Amino acid sequence: MTVDNGQHVFLRCCTAYRGLLQRLGVRDEVYIQPRLDVPVRDVNTGREGSISRDPLPVPLHLGRGLLRYPHMSLAERAATGRAALALQRLDLTDPALDRRSFADWLHEHGQSARAVEALWDLVGVATLNATAEESSLALAAMVFKTGLLTDPGASDIGFAKVPLGHIHDDMARAALDRAGVRVLLRARAVEIKPVETEPGEIARHEVQLEGERLDGGVETLRDLDAVVLAVPQDAAHDLLPPGSLDEPESLLKIGYAPILNVHVVYDRPVLDKPFLAALGSPIQWVFDRTPHSGLRGPGQYLALSQSAAQTEIDEPVAVLRQRYLPALERLLPRAREAEVTEFFVTRERTATFAPTPGNAALRPGPATRTPGVHLAGSWTATGWPATMESAVRSGTAAARNVLRELR
């Protein structure tokens, strides 16, 4: 059985990521819903509804789905529609949006606590890795406008039909091999040094590496025309040559948000959908990972994706087992008769950058003040939250910056 560190999804509007899949030749290895449909079950009421769309122009495509959504009152649904229209009118280039929290804006626009729980946070926590209270209005507005209020099909959900390692490692590395790229695994960059050059020459650098697979445990890459640091923000702070950024300490102010994934294997199927979102439960989303993992036999492998998991990320496995197995039985009645054959967790303490208000001013672009040194990573100034889409956009921006500088 192959286990990913967690369930990753993308939307049809993630054009850069989908473009990468096309370039790697793995477009057929992912599935995209023909039309948005997110089943949502409330364990307290037993009711199930869905967040869905129709093949109609924006914003009419969401009208019928919102009208039929059973987890909010009619008044709350009407208020949600008005808030969505107000959200659509926001100017994402306005820097003032990043100084406000999404929760403040929702309260200002008449959104009840139930509406935030049943809709705004249901979507927002999964995409931003933060609740509305902890999210920048700018990033939240970008997510909802781009995903729900631009193109009718923008929000259709996609996910890999195979382990992510096959796409992001096997096929990506094969593409690099075809391009003649040398890949060094378990080789940690520890220092970047400028190389003395003649006036008018392209700036060059050398990078010192350490790693158990290197000859003698160390290696120096010399005379590099360009260096792209595609590393976490604190690692970039430590590696950047002095003077590369006006305020290098700002990188250390970009916080992290954790994601906890709970993995459960049952001896029989207990979920009859690819995924399900939960209300009134410690469970946020549960995914059927059986066909993706290669699990054989009559069992079913479920992965619970728990975003914004600050309070749970360091909980012992035994505590998480006591919490989530009964929660699964409440959410999925068939789990009450099934036997658990495997239970384990994966923890990503620094899964994403924290999308808190004010972080837009902290996120640098790909260029630095040091010629030949560039930045990439989902935490850089892509305009997107920490997603696979943001990661690909950052890499494309860095590559373009390299080519522009070398020319």
TAVEN-V157963 format. One record per backbone hydrogen bond with DSSP energy under -1.0 kcal/mol. NH is the residue of the N-H (numbers start at 1). CO is the residue of the C=O. Records with the same first field share a line. If there is no record, write none. Layout:
BEGIN
NH=CO  CO
END
This chain:
BEGIN
2=293
10=158
12=156
13=154
14=11
15=13
18=14
19=15
20=16
21=17
22=18
23=19
24=20
26=21
29=26
30=27
31=159
33=157
38=51
40=49
41=277
42=47
43=279
46=42
49=40
51=38
53=36
54=61
56=54
61=57
62=59
63=60
66=62
67=63
68=64
77=73
78=74
79=75
80=76
81=77
82=78
83=79
84=80
85=81
86=82
87=83
88=84
90=87
94=91
97=94
99=96
100=97
102=135
103=132
105=101
106=102
107=103
108=104
109=105
110=107
111=106
116=112
117=113
118=114
119=115
120=115
121=116
123=119
124=120
125=121
127=123
128=124
129=125
136=355
137=100
140=136
141=137
142=138
143=139
144=140
145=141
146=142
147=143
148=144
149=145
154=151
156=153
158=10
159=31
161=29
166=163
168=164
169=165
170=165
171=166
173=169
174=170
175=171
176=172
177=173
178=174
179=175
180=177
181=176
188=210
190=208
191=208
193=206
195=204
201=198
205=224
206=193
207=221
208=191
209=219
210=188
211=217
214=211
217=214
219=209
221=207
224=205
227=372
229=374
230=228
236=232
237=233
238=234
239=235
240=236
244=241
250=247
251=248
254=251
255=253
257=352
259=348
260=306
261=346
262=304
263=344
264=302
265=342
266=300
267=339
276=286
277=39
278=284
279=41
286=276
287=303
288=274
289=301
293=289
294=290
300=266
302=264
303=287
304=262
305=285
306=260
309=258
312=309
313=309
315=312
320=316
321=317
322=318
323=319
324=320
325=321
328=324
329=325
330=326
331=327
332=328
335=332
336=333
341=265
342=265
344=263
346=261
348=259
351=348
352=257
354=255
356=354
358=98
359=356
362=359
363=359
369=244
373=370
374=227
375=366
376=229
380=377
381=364
382=380
387=385
391=387
392=388
393=389
394=390
395=391
396=392
397=393
398=394
399=395
400=396
401=397
402=398
403=399
404=400
405=401
406=402
407=403
END
